[in-house]
Amino acid sequence: MKAELIKIFPEPIMLTKYEADFSEELRFVQNIEYVENTGNGNFTSKDNYLLKHPELAKLKKFIDEALDNFTTHILHSTQKLRTTQSWTSRNPPGSFHHDHMHPNSIFSCCFYFVQNKDHPPIVYFNRASNRLLLHYTVDGLNADINAGTYVLPCEAGQMVIFPSHLWHKVPINQGKGDRLSFSINTFAKSELGDMDNLTHLNVKDEN
C-alpha cells in the first residue's frame, strides 16, 4: 500500500551545550541557601531570581543567546523572550521531582550543573495523547507518533529549552551524590502575537 505519513503540531525542544568552564558558577550555586521541597526529598534555592547575581552573568549571557537563537531560528519569530524566575534544585539520592509544568511562562530552560549517567534524566509526558490506547510493540514506540513519555538524558553543561506547558518529572535519584540543575522561566520582552490577527499584546503598555 502506498501511503504518506504526515506528522503535525510537534513540540519544539532544543538541546544546547555551554562550552565554557562553569566551575566558579557551580561553586556559587553550591554555597547558596536551600530550602526543602516538602514531600519530594529535594531542595530548592531560597533565592528564585538567581540570574540577577553577577556571579552568574556569563551563564545568563549564554542563556539569553540560546533563547534568541531558539526564537529566531527554530520558531522563526521576530519577538524575543526574557528570563523571569530562575532557581536551582538539588536532588540528593532518594529524592525526585513530581509531575509538573511551569505556569506563567512561555518556554522554560533547564541547565545541568551536576548530571552524570547515574543521575535520573528529565521525563516528558504527552498529556494530550489519546485516552483510548492500542497496544504498541516496544520497538514501535516513538515520541512523535504514539509514545506517552519521552526520556531525555543530559550531561553536565547541557541546557534544554522546552514549552513550559509540557508536563515533566525527574525520577528518584538512585545514583551517588547530588544531582544539581538550574531552572529558568521566560516571558515576552515587549509584545506577543500580531495586530492583524487580533492576538497582539503589549506587555509593557497598560493601554
N, C-alpha and C positions, 0 to 999 in steps of 0.2 A: 504494500500500500504506500503510495506517495503521500507525504504529509509535510506540512511546515509547522515547526514549533515556534510560537511567539511568546516571549516572556515579557510581561508588562509590570509596571509600577515597582521596580526594585527599590530596596532601601540602600542608600549610599553610605558606605563605611570606608574610611581612609586610614591606612596604617602607615606611619612615617617614623623616622629614626633621628634622634638627636645625636649628632656625630661628635659634639664637643665633650670634653670631660665635665662631669657634673658632681664630682666628689665634694666640692665645697657646698653645693646646694643640698646634697644628701646629708652632710653633717648638720646643716641648718635645720632641716625638717626633722632630723632625728632628735634634736635637742629642744624643740618647742614643746609647749604644754598640750597634753592629750586628755580627752575625757572618754569614759567608757560608753560604748554604744550598747545599751542595756538589751540583753537577750541574745545577742549575736557573738559576744566574746571579743569583739574587735574594738578599736579605739580610733576616735576622730580628733583631728586637731581642734583645739578650743577656738582658735582664730580661723574663721572660714572665709577670709579675704586675703589669703597668703600672697597673691601676686602683687599686692601693694608694697611688699617688703623689698627694699633694694637688693637684698641678698639673692633674690630670685629674678633680678632684672634680665639676665641673659636668657634664662629659661622662658620668661614672659615674651621676649623678642622672638624666640623660636616658635612659641605657641601662636603668637599673632601672625607670623609669616605663614605658618601651616594653615591657619584659618583663612587667610587671604588667598592662599593657593587653592584651598578646597572650594571656597565660594566662587572664585574666578574660573578655574579650570575644570572642576568637577561639576559644580552646579550651574556654571555659566551665568552667574548673577553679577549685576553691577552694584548690588548692595552689599555692605560689609557687616561682619559680626564683631562684637566686642566681648571681652571676658567679663563675667559678673562674679558670682561666688567661686571660690577656689579653696580646696581643703585637702588634707592628706588623711589617708586611712591606714592604720597599722593593724595587720592581721596576724596575731600570734598563732602558733599551732593549736588546732582545735576550734578556731573561730571561723566565721563565714559572713557573707553579706546576703540578706534575704532578697527575694524578688522585689524589684522596684524599678521606677523610671524617674525622670527628672522634670517635674512640672516647672512652669515659668522659665523655660529655657528652650532655645531653638535647636541647637546642636550642643552636644557635650563632648568633653575630651577626657581621656584617662591616660596619664603619663606614669610609666613604671620606674620607680626609683630602685626597688629591690624586687626582682621577679626571676626565679630560676625554674628549671624543669620540674622541680619537686613541688612548686607552689601551684595552687589551682588557677586555671585560666578564667577569663570572663566568659559567661554563657548568656547568649541572647535568646529571647523567646519570640515566636510568632503568635501573638495573642489574637491575630485576625484570621488564623487558619480555620479551615472548615471543621465544624464540630462533628460532622458525620465522616468518619475516617475509614478508608480502605486499609487493608493490610499491605504494608510495603516491605520488600526484602531489605535486609541491612545494606546490601551493595547498591540498592536502588535509591536510598535516601540521599537527597541533596538539598541544600539550603534554598535554592531559587525555585524549587517546584513543590516538594512535598514534606520537607523536614519541619518539625515544630520547634527545634532548637538548633543553635549554631554555636559551636565551641571555638573560641579564638585564642590560641596560645600566643603569648607575647614574651618578650625578654626585656631586661633592664635597659632603659634608654629609648624604648619604643613608646609611641603615643598613638592611640586610636581616637578618631573623630567619628561620632555616630549620632543619628537623630535622637533627640532627648526623649521622644515618646517611646522608644524601643525598651521593652522590659528586659531586665538582665539581672544576673546574680553572680556571686562568687562562691563556689562550693567550699566545703570545710578544708582548711589548710592542714593537710596531712604530711607536709614536709617539715624540714628542720629550719628553725629560725623564722623571723617575722617577714611577711610579705608587706611591702610599703608602696602604696600607689597614691597618685595625685589626681584629684577630680576637678574639672573646670566646667562651669556652665557659661552659656553665651546668650546674648540678645542682639538685636539690631543696633547699629551705631546711630543711625538717624531716621531711617524710614523703612517701611515694609510695603510690599505689594505694588500696585500700579493704579494710577489715577483713572485711566481709560476703562479699566475693568472694574472700577469701583471697589478696589481692595486696598487702596492707599492708606497708610497710617504713618503720620509723622510723630515719632516717639518723643521728640523734643518740644514740639509746639502744642500748647493747650488748645489752640484753635484749629 
